[in-house]
Amino acid sequence: MPELPEIQAHAERLSAEFGGRALAGFRPIAFTALKTFAPPPEAAVGHALAGVGRRGKYLLVDFGVVTFVVHLMQGGRLKPDEKQSAKPRGGLARWVFADGTALLLTEAGTEKRAGVWVREGELETQEPIEGLGPDADTVDATAMAAICATHSMRLHGLLRDQRAIAGIGRRLANETCHRSKLSPFANASKLKPDEVERLAEAIHHCIDESLAYERSRDDMSSSKERPGSVHHRAGEACPVCGDVVREVEYTRYTVNYCATCQTGGKVLADNTTSKFLK
Ligand SMILES: [Zn+2]
């Protein structure tokens, strides 16, 4: 799933290419794509795209009068739509601009969970933005300490909890735990001040690294291409210490870690039964 850096760079690309273009029409292709009734998407027709922003893992397609809040989920993409075919593969919704260009929201796979919310006014008090934690790239060590102190849960789970801290998913959770030399299963509320400081540094480092990579591209990377040390690298050598990268697999995600760097050499139990539940 694209996380903060990928969404941020993509928002910047879309802003640069489509900013200033007036909307001619919005068409939901799959009727489940549009999550809101009011205001209607037509409220944006005739208005210029002010820009595309980001909050957490959401794209904010801002026409001034209304904002289309877009979540790509796992396999969603929002891209220039050169063909504008009647039934685009995986098509969920299309924005057509007055100059004849268009943006198409697609989603690969069968799950179809990507969606569009049309909102006017303050986004922070409305779904789906309401309740999001602070964006991960804005959280300093002091703020991170407060977040950790109030969450008695596994660190990996806390990092992925969008209501605690927004923008981090499975990959960045794995990478930030590894860089900060913390166990993904450590209780966040019991981290020591120096550990929280390392965690905050790691979050910023991993986001900056991915953002720099993502900004060097013309389109969003696939998850395999993204920079990292441990995510989806089970069996490879840890680039820090040379120990083997290990994994604990769950139904919906995999925790990757280095025992030497992160758990004092302790190998965490692999929840192998979850493999059969996939
Ligand atoms: Zn290591």
Residues whose N, C-alpha, C, O or C-beta is under 5 A from the ligand:
A	BS01	ZN	C238 V240 C241 G242 D243 C258 T260 C261
